[in-house]
């Protein structure tokens, strides 16, 4: 049985666009994974560890016959093959692949948490996600990703006022 899932992609080292395209190609070449669609690319400021280059971010809708853990393993293999170093939390990376949703599964193990924690707090994740799957329902919050994005924007404006542009600053590429 094929399951629809959504991943987030990011890169801020090397040729970022080539890195994202290559990762998507590698996913497509993996048995039992089909890339259904992807968002446009967006350049965003880093979050957390800010002394690093800007990121290029995207989201992709996949269909897979792999289990969530096997899909995560395939994604981590692509990251490793592309030179991903996990030395600095939120640090620079050639590629970052995050499994956001696997159908409507809710998983909480040491190995995997689904939906990916923090989706509702990250505009750089929600913006491309809304582009490709605005009606996707978050299985924990029972809201569409579009609604989560609108709530986050309202929160940013309430708490940061005129500085809200700092949190939404990206260029659609």
N, C-alpha and C positions, 0 to 999 in steps of 0.2 A: 504494500500500500504506500502511495506517495503522500507525504506530509508537506504542507507549505510552511515555510519558516522565513524569518527576516534576519539579515545580518547587517552590521555596521562595518564600514571600512574606513581606515584613516592612514595617512602617511605624512611625514614631515621631513624625511631625509631623502637625498638623491632626487631623481626625477619622479616626483610624487604622482603625476598622472600615469606615467608608465608603470609605476608600482601598483597602483589600483587596478589598472587594466590587466596587468599580468596576474594579479591575485584572482581576479574574476575569471580569466582564461583558465587558470589552474583549477579553480572550482568546477568549471564547466567540463574539464577533462577528467574529473574524478568520477569513478563509477557511482551510479545511483544519486548523482546531484545534477540538477538542471537549474541554470540561472534563468529565471522567467523575465525579470526586468530589473533595471537599476535606475537610481536617481541620477540627476545631474550632479556634477562635482561642485563642492562649495569650499572656499578657502576661509578658515576660521582661526581665531587666536587660540593659543594653547590654554588649557585650564589646569589649575593646580600648580605644576611646575612650569612657570611662565618664561624662564630664560632659555628659550629654544625657538626654532623657526615655526612659522605658521603651518597649520595642518591643511591638507586637502581631505575632505570627508565626503562620504556617500553612504547610501543604503542599497541593499539588493534583496529582492524577493526570490527565494529559491523553492524548489520542490526536491524532496529527497526521500529515499527509501532507507537511509541510514538512521540509526537510533540517535537521540540527542548527543550521547557521549561519543559515539563514533563520528558524528558530524563535527563536534568540537575537536576531536583528535585530528581529523582531516584538515581542519582550519589551522590548528597549531602546527601541523607538519608544513603547511604552506608558509606560515610565518617563519619557522625555523629555516626552511630552505631558502627563504628570501633574506636571511641574515638578521632576523629580529633578535635584539638583545634585551633582556629583561633586567637591567641593572639599576635603573632609576624609575621609581613609581611615577607614572604619568609623564615619563621622560620621552626623549626623541625616539622615533622608530621608523624603520623602512616601511613596515606594514603593521597594521593592527586590525585584526578580524575579531569581531565580537558577535556571538550568537545572542540576538535580542529576544526573539520569540521562536518557539517550535510548536506550531499549531496553537492550541490553547493550553498547552502543558504548563504545569506549575511544578518545579523541581527545586529542592533545596538540599543539596549534598555538599560534601567537601570539594568534590570535583566540579560541580556545575550548579549554578543557580539560574532558574528561568521563571519568569522573564528576567532578563538581565537587570540587576539592580541599578537604580539611578536614571533609568530612561526618562522618567518624568521630570528630572532636574537638569536635563542637558538639551539645550536648544540645538546644538550642533548634531545631535542624534535625531531629535524630533522633526526638524525642518526637512531633511531628506526623506525621513520616514513618512511624513504627511504627503510628500510628493508621489510616492509609489503605493501607499496603502492607508489613506486617510481614515478609512472606516474600520481598520483593524482594531479589535477590542482587546485591551489589556486585560488578561484573565484575572488579575488580582484587583485592580481598581475598577473594573467593569465600565470603563470609559474608552471611547475611541482615541486613537493617537492624536487626532485633530483636537479633540476636547482637552487632552493633556497639554498639548502645545498652547492652546488658548489660555488655559489656566496658568501656565508658566509665564507667558507674556504678561498677563495681568499681575501676577505676583512680582515680576521684575519691575514693572512700572510703579506699583504700589510701594515697593521697598527701595527703589533706586531712582525714581523720578526721572529727571532729565538725563541721568547717566544710563538709562535703559538701552540706548544705542550701543553702549560698550558690550552688552551681553548678547546682542543680536547681530554684531558686526561680522558679516561674511559677504563675500562676493560669489554670486552664483556663476559658475563657469561652464 
